Amino acid sequence: MARNFFGLSGNKRIAIGLLVNLFSSICIVFINKWIYVRYGFPNMTLTLVHFVVTWLGLYICQKRDIFSPKSLPLRRIVWLALSFCGFVAFTNLSLQNNSIGTYQLAKAMTTPVIILIQTAYYKKTFSTKIKLTLVPITLGVILNSYYDVRFNLLGTVFASLGVLVTSLYQVWVGAKQHELQVDSMQLLYYQAPLSSGFLLCIVPMFEPLSGDGGIFGPWSVPALMTVLFSGVVAFLVNLSIYWIIGNTSAVTYNMFGHFKFCITLVGGYLLFHDPLSLNQALGILCTLAGILSYTHFKLAEQEEGKSRLAQRP
């Protein structure tokens, strides 16, 4: 019963999953930015904390009978685990080295890359209407960023790598769930500790182990508590990403991500006093128009598909 959100209908479960992802994804951006700005906590170590807390959260879930683990061959999820490392590490590095606007701008470019990957390698087709919804999304992102976002070389490299790896990761999540016949929790239960092991091996090569800014440095209690809280929120983000992609699609998740993009920009303005000009406001409205258009066309196509199935003898 717990696996099905206590008997809720399919639409209600999707709505709850989207809301959990909405709030946790927005919170993790501001919490991580605060950790980098306020405490200077090392990036890869923070990513490792996120992975470990995610696995502990899943371990508790399976002990509470929320899901049942399924034995999986590790060799079939190695690339997924590696892409998970890159997905979180590069997006965190982008956040660390860019403004929130630049960070969100780069994430918005994930949707076209996903459509390109699914079209080229998975032979998946998208209707012209769905493709056209990318136009107001892209125009909106450019408009609200034109006068505000300032790219730097290092931040641009991290942002670009983040877009590529994130796109591969999100496509592979959906593909692996169908290929291995597992749900989101079963896949993440094996993938999170494998990703943690990869990071544990490479963290000492890039970050100091002791002293100021080191993994075992003299961190204050508030800093450690904030990092731990960040890990809990990351668990909710990771779990909701897997659940949404597994029950909808990678493209749906990213189009919903643009809605989070707009809210995060507003939050950046309120919390970090980022400028929000009239052009940026118009860009936000343009992006929202694209999201609403996508939702309308996607639901219409789903209803049309159901009608065709119902009419078959």
C-alpha positions as CSV (number, residue, x, y, z in Angstrom):
1,M,0.0,0.0,0.0
2,A,2.8,2.4,0.8
3,R,4.4,1.8,-2.5
4,N,1.3,3.3,-4.2
5,F,1.1,6.4,-2.0
6,F,-1.4,4.8,0.4
7,G,-4.0,3.9,-2.3
8,L,-4.1,7.3,-4.0
9,S,-5.1,7.4,-7.7
10,G,-2.5,7.6,-10.4
11,N,-3.0,11.4,-11.1
12,K,-2.8,12.2,-7.4
13,R,0.4,10.2,-7.0
14,I,1.9,12.1,-9.9
15,A,0.8,15.4,-8.5
16,I,2.3,14.6,-5.1
17,G,5.6,13.4,-6.7
18,L,5.8,16.7,-8.7
19,L,5.2,18.8,-5.6
20,V,7.8,16.9,-3.5
21,N,10.3,17.4,-6.4
22,L,9.3,21.1,-6.7
23,F,9.9,22.0,-3.1
24,S,13.0,19.8,-2.5
25,S,14.6,20.9,-5.8
26,I,14.2,24.6,-5.0
27,C,15.4,24.1,-1.4
28,I,18.5,22.2,-2.4
29,V,19.6,25.1,-4.7
30,F,19.5,27.7,-2.0
31,I,20.9,25.4,0.7
32,N,23.8,24.3,-1.4
33,K,24.5,27.9,-2.5
34,W,24.5,28.9,1.2
35,I,26.9,26.1,2.0
36,Y,29.3,27.2,-0.7
37,V,29.1,30.9,0.1
38,R,28.9,30.8,3.9
39,Y,31.0,27.8,4.8
40,G,33.1,27.0,1.6
41,F,32.4,23.3,2.0
42,P,34.2,21.1,-0.6
43,N,32.0,20.2,-3.6
44,M,32.7,16.5,-4.2
45,T,32.5,15.8,-0.5
46,L,29.1,17.4,-0.3
47,T,28.0,15.3,-3.3
48,L,29.3,12.2,-1.5
49,V,27.3,13.1,1.6
50,H,24.2,13.4,-0.6
51,F,24.8,9.9,-2.0
52,V,25.3,8.3,1.4
53,V,22.3,10.0,2.9
54,T,20.2,8.9,-0.1
55,W,21.3,5.3,0.4
56,L,20.6,5.4,4.1
57,G,17.1,6.9,3.4
58,L,16.4,4.1,1.0
59,Y,17.7,1.5,3.5
60,I,15.2,2.8,6.0
61,C,12.5,2.7,3.4
62,Q,13.0,-0.9,2.6
63,K,13.2,-1.8,6.3
64,R,9.8,-0.1,6.7
65,D,8.5,-2.3,3.8
66,I,7.9,0.7,1.6
67,F,9.6,-1.2,-1.2
68,S,11.3,-4.6,-1.8
69,P,14.9,-4.6,-3.1
70,K,15.5,-6.6,-6.3
71,S,18.8,-8.2,-7.0
72,L,20.5,-6.4,-9.9
73,P,23.7,-7.2,-11.8
74,L,26.0,-4.2,-11.0
75,R,27.7,-4.3,-14.4
76,R,24.4,-3.3,-16.0
77,I,24.2,-0.1,-13.9
78,V,27.8,1.0,-13.8
79,W,27.4,3.7,-16.5
80,L,24.2,4.9,-14.8
81,A,26.1,5.2,-11.5
82,L,29.0,7.1,-13.2
83,S,26.5,9.4,-14.9
84,F,24.8,10.0,-11.5
85,C,28.2,11.1,-10.1
86,G,28.7,13.5,-13.0
87,F,25.1,14.7,-12.9
88,V,25.3,15.8,-9.2
89,A,29.0,16.9,-9.2
90,F,28.8,19.0,-12.4
91,T,25.5,20.7,-11.4
92,N,26.9,21.5,-8.0
93,L,30.1,22.9,-9.6
94,S,28.0,25.0,-11.9
95,L,26.1,26.3,-8.9
96,Q,29.3,27.0,-7.1
97,N,31.0,28.9,-9.9
98,N,28.0,30.7,-11.4
99,S,25.1,32.9,-10.3
100,I,21.8,31.2,-9.7
101,G,20.5,32.7,-13.0
102,T,23.4,31.1,-15.0
103,Y,22.9,27.8,-13.1
104,Q,19.3,27.7,-13.9
105,L,19.9,28.8,-17.5
106,A,22.2,25.9,-18.2
107,K,19.7,23.4,-16.7
108,A,17.0,24.7,-19.0
109,M,19.0,23.6,-22.0
110,T,18.7,20.0,-20.9
111,T,15.3,19.4,-22.5
112,P,16.5,19.9,-26.2
113,V,19.5,17.7,-25.5
114,I,17.2,14.9,-24.1
115,I,14.9,15.2,-27.2
116,L,17.9,14.9,-29.4
117,I,19.3,11.8,-27.6
118,Q,15.9,10.1,-27.5
119,T,15.3,10.9,-31.2
120,A,18.8,9.8,-32.4
121,Y,19.5,6.8,-30.3
122,Y,16.1,5.5,-29.0
123,K,14.1,6.3,-32.2
124,K,11.5,8.1,-30.1
125,T,9.3,10.6,-32.0
126,F,7.9,13.8,-30.7
127,S,5.0,15.7,-32.3
128,T,5.5,19.0,-34.0
129,K,3.4,20.7,-31.3
130,I,5.6,19.3,-28.5
131,K,8.8,20.5,-30.4
132,L,7.3,24.0,-30.9
133,T,6.8,24.4,-27.1
134,L,10.6,24.5,-26.8
135,V,10.5,27.9,-28.7
136,P,8.9,30.0,-25.9
137,I,10.9,28.1,-23.3
138,T,14.2,29.0,-25.1
139,L,13.1,32.6,-25.8
140,G,12.0,33.0,-22.2
141,V,15.3,31.7,-20.8
142,I,17.3,34.0,-23.2
143,L,15.1,37.0,-22.4
144,N,15.3,36.8,-18.7
145,S,19.0,36.2,-18.8
146,Y,20.1,38.6,-21.5
147,Y,20.9,41.6,-19.4
148,D,21.7,39.7,-16.1
149,V,23.6,36.5,-16.6
150,R,27.4,36.8,-17.0
151,F,29.2,33.6,-18.0
152,N,32.7,32.8,-16.9
153,L,34.9,30.3,-18.6
154,L,35.2,27.8,-15.8
155,G,31.5,28.1,-14.9
156,T,30.5,27.7,-18.6
157,V,32.6,24.5,-18.8
158,F,31.0,23.0,-15.7
159,A,27.5,24.1,-16.9
160,S,28.0,22.5,-20.3
161,L,29.3,19.2,-18.9
162,G,26.4,19.3,-16.5
163,V,23.8,19.6,-19.3
164,L,25.4,16.7,-21.3
165,V,25.8,14.3,-18.4
166,T,22.4,15.2,-16.8
167,S,20.6,14.6,-20.1
168,L,22.3,11.1,-20.5
169,Y,21.5,10.3,-16.9
170,Q,17.8,11.2,-17.1
171,V,17.3,9.3,-20.3
172,W,19.2,6.2,-18.9
173,V,17.1,6.3,-15.7
174,G,13.9,5.7,-17.6
175,A,15.5,3.2,-20.0
176,K,17.0,1.1,-17.1
177,Q,13.8,1.0,-15.2
178,H,12.0,-0.5,-18.1
179,E,15.0,-2.7,-19.2
180,L,15.5,-4.2,-15.7
181,Q,11.8,-4.2,-14.7
182,V,12.5,-2.3,-11.5
183,D,10.8,0.8,-9.9
184,S,12.6,4.0,-8.9
185,M,13.5,2.9,-5.4
186,Q,14.8,-0.5,-6.4
187,L,17.1,1.1,-9.0
188,L,18.3,3.9,-6.8
189,Y,18.9,1.5,-3.9
190,Y,21.7,-0.2,-5.8
191,Q,22.9,2.8,-7.8
192,A,23.4,5.2,-4.9
193,P,26.1,3.1,-3.0
194,L,27.8,2.3,-6.2
195,S,28.1,6.0,-7.0
196,S,29.3,6.6,-3.5
197,G,32.1,4.1,-4.0
198,F,33.2,5.8,-7.2
199,L,33.3,9.2,-5.5
200,L,35.0,7.9,-2.4
201,C,37.9,6.8,-4.6
202,I,38.4,10.1,-6.4
203,V,37.5,12.7,-3.7
204,P,41.0,12.5,-2.1
205,M,42.6,13.2,-5.5
206,F,40.8,16.6,-5.9
207,E,40.0,17.8,-2.4
208,P,42.1,18.0,0.8
209,L,41.4,15.6,3.6
210,S,42.4,17.9,6.6
211,G,43.0,21.5,7.4
212,D,40.8,24.5,6.4
213,G,38.4,23.4,3.6
214,G,39.3,19.7,4.1
215,I,36.9,16.9,4.5
216,F,38.0,16.4,8.1
217,G,38.7,20.1,8.7
218,P,37.5,22.2,11.7
219,W,33.9,22.6,10.6
220,S,31.4,24.2,12.9
221,V,28.3,22.4,14.2
222,P,26.0,24.7,12.2
223,A,28.0,23.9,9.0
224,L,27.8,20.2,9.6
225,M,24.1,20.3,10.5
226,T,23.4,22.3,7.3
227,V,25.4,19.8,5.2
228,L,23.4,16.9,6.8
229,F,20.1,18.7,6.1
230,S,21.2,19.3,2.6
231,G,21.8,15.5,2.3
232,V,18.2,14.8,3.5
233,V,16.8,17.2,0.9
234,A,19.0,15.7,-1.8
235,F,17.5,12.3,-0.9
236,L,14.0,13.7,-1.6
237,V,15.3,15.3,-4.9
238,N,16.9,12.0,-6.1
239,L,14.0,9.9,-5.2
240,S,11.4,12.2,-6.8
241,I,13.5,12.5,-10.0
242,Y,13.6,8.7,-10.3
243,W,9.9,8.4,-9.5
244,I,8.8,11.1,-11.9
245,I,10.9,9.9,-14.9
246,G,9.9,6.3,-14.2
247,N,6.2,7.2,-14.2
248,T,6.1,9.9,-16.8
249,S,9.2,10.7,-19.0
250,A,12.5,12.5,-18.9
251,V,11.1,15.3,-21.1
252,T,8.1,15.8,-18.7
253,Y,10.5,16.1,-15.8
254,N,12.5,18.7,-17.6
255,M,9.6,20.8,-18.7
256,F,8.4,20.8,-15.1
257,G,11.9,21.8,-14.3
258,H,11.4,25.0,-16.2
259,F,8.6,25.9,-13.8
260,K,11.1,25.4,-11.0
261,F,13.5,27.6,-12.9
262,C,11.1,30.6,-12.7
263,I,10.4,30.1,-9.0
264,T,14.1,29.8,-8.2
265,L,14.8,33.0,-10.0
266,V,12.2,34.8,-7.9
267,G,13.6,33.1,-4.8
268,G,17.1,34.3,-5.8
269,Y,15.8,37.8,-6.1
270,L,14.1,37.7,-2.7
271,L,16.8,35.8,-0.7
272,F,20.1,36.8,-2.5
273,H,18.8,40.2,-3.9
274,D,19.5,39.1,-7.5
275,P,18.2,41.7,-9.9
276,L,14.8,41.1,-11.5
277,S,14.2,43.5,-14.4
278,L,11.1,43.9,-16.5
279,N,12.8,41.9,-19.3
280,Q,13.4,39.0,-16.9
281,A,9.8,39.1,-15.7
282,L,8.6,38.9,-19.4
283,G,11.0,36.0,-19.8
284,I,9.5,34.2,-16.9
285,L,6.0,34.6,-18.3
286,C,7.2,33.4,-21.7
287,T,8.7,30.3,-20.1
288,L,5.5,29.6,-18.2
289,A,3.6,29.9,-21.4
290,G,5.8,27.2,-22.9
291,I,5.3,24.9,-19.9
292,L,1.5,25.4,-20.1
293,S,1.5,24.7,-23.8
294,Y,3.5,21.5,-23.3
295,T,1.2,20.3,-20.6
296,H,-1.9,21.0,-22.7
297,F,-0.5,19.2,-25.8
298,K,0.9,16.3,-23.8
299,L,-2.4,15.6,-22.0
300,A,-4.3,15.9,-25.3
301,E,-2.0,13.3,-26.9
302,Q,-2.4,11.0,-24.0
303,E,-6.2,11.3,-24.1
304,E,-6.1,10.7,-27.9
305,G,-4.0,7.6,-27.4
306,K,-6.4,6.2,-24.7
307,S,-9.4,6.9,-27.1
308,R,-7.7,4.9,-29.9
309,L,-7.1,2.0,-27.6
310,A,-10.7,2.0,-26.3
311,Q,-12.0,2.0,-29.9
312,R,-10.1,-1.1,-30.9
313,P,-12.2,-4.3,-31.1
